[in-house]
């Protein structure tokens, strides 16, 4: 089986998490687009499996949740007129739960902005964390039943709702929302500390996602064409973010700050995760001649 050299695979994966498009990686690394795609799929599967096993027993005291928008194949309003639109074409939401102290991405879900996705996220957070926590979400009401179903009353939960003014004529049609004119903090369950009712860290993490993954960049043709590759890209990115990327404020990786890793990893380590999942070929021969 042909295999790219280690340095080449490290280069491709590094570019995937640093804002380069698939086509530009193909040109810079001098490999085919199919090679880049195949490596992305392998890395995504390996990283998803590692995150599932490694991010557990998190001692998070303050957790923030949010959703970030993107789309697959076509924007939701254009799917009906799109030619041969695949499964899951349209709006795609990535739900994330972040530990405000260690900046660790505890859990992520890719789906629609609905109750099912909220339920999956909250159930996963509950499974991965230990001890009582304070949780802050935005005003998305699907969180209410999801949090109650996952934690019951064993949580300090508050919603932070931002209030916006009227959109000026000069800003209509743009991606940026209207000016925020105030916030409302609402206690839902338990006794949350109002000083820590915030979604600032997870919103900043969303910006990091948008800067690190080219397929999240607006007003380009780099958006995802297949939902599976979209998920693979996120799985790769979150393991890189949690275990490899030194946080500028913490000066360690989020995984080290959370106590689930003792050293910073690198992209060669992610390549080793891929290789560990590849089955070694069996012995070839000797072949027995068929009876006539």
Helices and strands as residue ranges (DSSP letters): H 6-16, H 22-29, H 33-54, E 62-72, G 76-81, E 90-99, E 105-111, H 115-128, E 134-137, H 142-151, E 156-164, G 169-171, E 180-189, G 194-196, H 200-212, G 214-216, H 227-243, H 254-258, H 267-277
